[in-house]
Amino acid sequence: MSESNYSNILEEITILYVEDDTETAKHVSETLLLFSKNILIASNTEEAYEFFINNDIHLLITDIEMPGKNGISLIKKIRERNISIPIIVITAFTNNEYLIDCLNLNIHGYIQKPISYNKLTEIFRKTVKYLNISNFVLPPFKNNRLNSSIDSVFNDWFESTDNPIFVIKGTGGIGK
C-alpha cells in the first residue's frame, strides 16, 4: 500500500480513544490527530460504550486500568456487538493476565506506555491494511476461478493479522 493511500485511509477513519488520565489523554489525542482528523475521547468505559453505540467507530484505542470498569470489560462488551473492529490497547502495566485477555479478545495491538510514535505508526499501518481488506468485496468468479487480483488481497490479509479467519458462505451453509 502506498504512503498516500495509507494516509488517506487513516485520515478518514473515526478513532475512539479511552483514557481516564486527562494529561495522558491530552498528549495522546494530540498525537492521534497527526494521523486522523476524527478522534472521539472518552474518560471511562461507560462513556466510551455510549460513543461506540452512537457513532461509526472504525478503531478503538483503550487504556486498561481505569476507575470503575476496566478496558478489558469494555473490549468484551464491544466484541459482543462487533467482532471485527480493530482494537489497540495502551497500558502502563505488564500484567500477563491482561495480555492473555487481550489476545483472547483478538486485539490488533498492545502498546506499553510511554507511547512511541514509531510503535504507534507500525500498529496503525497494520490496522489500515486490516480495515482496507475487511471492506473488500470479492469480485465475481470468472471461469470458475477467482479473479487473480484477489491473491494480493489475501497476501495483505495474512500480513495484517496473525490469526486470519475466513468465513465462506455457499449454498450448503457457512464454513470456516
N, C-alpha and C positions, 0 to 999 in steps of 0.2 A: 504494500500500500504506500503510495507516495506521501510525502510530508504534508502537501496541501490537502489531500483527501483526509488524512488523519486529523489535521487541524480543523477542517470544515465540519467533520462529523462530531468531533469533541465539542466544538464551539456551540453546536445546536442542541446538545443533549441537556436535560434537566437533571441536576445533581442535588440530592437531598443529603445534607451533611448534619450529623447529630453529634453534639459535643456540649457537655454541661459546663465546662470551664470557659468563661467569657473571653479571657485573654487568648487562650488557645484557639477558640472558635474564630476570633477576630483575625489572628495571624494566618491560620489555615485557610479561612474563606478568602482572604486577600490572594493567597497563592492559587486557590481554585479558580478565582476569577481570571487568572492568566490563561486558563485552559478553556473555560466555559463561561458564557455570559448569563447562564440560568442556574443560579445557586439558591437553594432554599436552606435555611439554617434553623434547626430545632435544638432546644436546650435539654430536652428529655425525651424518653421513649413514647410517652403518650402524645406529645405534640408532634413528634416525628410520624407516628402512625396516622394521625389526622392529615398531615401533609401528604402522606403516601396515598391515602384513600381519596383525597380531593384533588390531586394533581397527577399529571402524566409524568411520573418519575422514571428516568432511564438508568440511573446509577444511585446506589445508596452507599454512603461512607459514614461509618459509625464508630464511636468510641465504645468500649466495653463497660468499664466501671463508671456508673453514674448513680446518683441518688435514686431511690425507688427501684424500678425495674432496670435491669442492665441491658446492654446492647445485644447479648445473646437472646434474651427473651423477645426483643424487638425483631431480630432476624427470624426467629421461629414463627412469630406471628405473621410476618411478611411472607415467608415461604409457604404458609397455608393458603395465601391468596395468589402468590406469584412465584413459581419455582425457577423462573429463568432470569429475573432481574439480577444484574451483576452487583455484588456487594463487596466492599472493601472495608476491612476492619483496621482501625488505627488505635493502638493501645500502648500504654507505658508498661504493661505487665507482660511477663514471660511465662505465665501460668500455663502448664501443659494441658490442663483440663480445658481452658479456653481455646487453645489451639485445636484440640481434638474436636470440641464442639463446632468450631468454625469449619473444619474440614468436613464434618458430617453434614453441615448445612450448605455445602457447596459454595463457599465464598470464592471470590476471584483474586483477593489479595489480602495480605496480613502485614501491616507495617507497624514496626515498633517506633515509638516516639523517642527522640525527636525525629521529625519527618524530614527525609532527604528529598530534595527536588528531583534528583536523578531516579530514586526509587519510585516516587510518585509518577514520574513520566513513564517509566518502564511499565508500571501496572496500568496506567491509562492506555498505553499502546495496546496491551493485551486486551483490555476491556473494549476498546474501539473495534478491534478485529472481531471480538465476540459479538458486539452489537451489530456490526455490519453483516456478519454471517447469519445471525439469528433472524434478521429481517429479509433474508434472501429467499425468494420463491423459486422453486425448481422449475426450469423450463420444461415444455412438453417433451415426451420421448420422441426420438427421431429414428426410424428404422429399428425399433425395439431396443434402442440404446439411448442412454442419457447423453445430452449434449456434452461434448468434450470440455467445455469451459467449466463444468462442474468439478473436474479434477482439481483445479486451482482453488476452488471454494473449499473442498474437503481438506486440502493441504493446509489452508489458512485455519480451518476449524481445528485441526489437530495441533497446530502451533499455538492456538489461542487458549486451549484448555488442557489440563492434564487428564481429564475424565470425560471424553466426548461420549455423548449418548445420542443415538439416532432412533427416532420413532418412525416406523414405516407403516403407513396405513394403506391397506388394499381392500379388495372386495371380500377377502376372507377374514378380515379383522385387523387388529393392530399388533405389530411385532416390535421387539426392541433388540 
